[in-house]
Amino acid sequence: MQRSKSVGDVSCKRPAGITAALFFVVRTHKDYFPHLTDIADTHLPIVVALRTHDVENAARLIQEHIMLIWKLFGVDHKKSG
């Protein structure tokens, strides 16, 4: 089942089996990261910390990653608003 969604002024359909969160990420992150490898590379330090069971570093890196994206959204919001 496909659900219609509107991202900004662009209407699109979410493919079956894709969560709303993943759909949001795919639709919005391409505006901030021109290549998939650019966004993927931001996850690498998090993966390394998780694999090495470095809980404190993983928590810090995840927080920094969230804030990176949040700041990008904020910059975009300020430009348009």
N, C-alpha and C positions, 0 to 999 in steps of 0.2 A: 504494500500500500504506500502510495506516495502522498506526501502532504505538501500543500503549497505554503511557501514561506516568502516573506519579503525581507530582504536585507538592504537597508537604505531604500533607494528607489528602484532596486532591481528585484523583480519577482522571479522565483526559481522553485524547483521542486526538490525535496529531499529524497534521495533514493531509499528504497526499502532496505532495512538492516543497518542504516546509518543513524547513530544517536543524534539528538538535537545538538548536543555539545560538540561532537565531532564535526557536524555539518557547519556549525557556527565558526569553528576554527578554520576549516578548509576555506570557507567563503571570505573570511575577513583577513586572515594572516597573509594571504597573497598580496594584499595591498601594502603590507609593511615589509615583506621579505620577497624580493622578486624571484628567487630561486628556492625550490624545496630544500636544497642542501643548506641554504642559509638558516632556515628555521630548524632543520634537523641538527645542525651543528650546535645550536644553543642548548640542545638536550644532552649532548655528549658528556659534559662534566657531571650532570645529574646521574646519568647511567653509571658512570665510573664510581661515583660515591655510593650508590646503592649496591653495586656489585661487590664493593670492598667493605660493605656494612659500616660505612662511616656515617652514622646517623646524624650527627651534628652538622657535618658538612653538607649532607644531602638536604637537610631541612633548610639550611641557609641558601643553598643553590636554588632550591625550588622557590623559596620566597623571592629571591632576586629575579628568577625567571618570570614569575607572576607579575612582579612590579615592572619589569621591562615591557611586557605586553600592555599592562595597565597604563603605563606612561605613554606608550605609543597611541593608545586609544584616546587618552586625554589630550595629547597634542592635536590629534585629528579633530576631536570635539571642539577644542578651542579655536582651531582654524575655521571650522564651519559655523561656529556659534558666536 
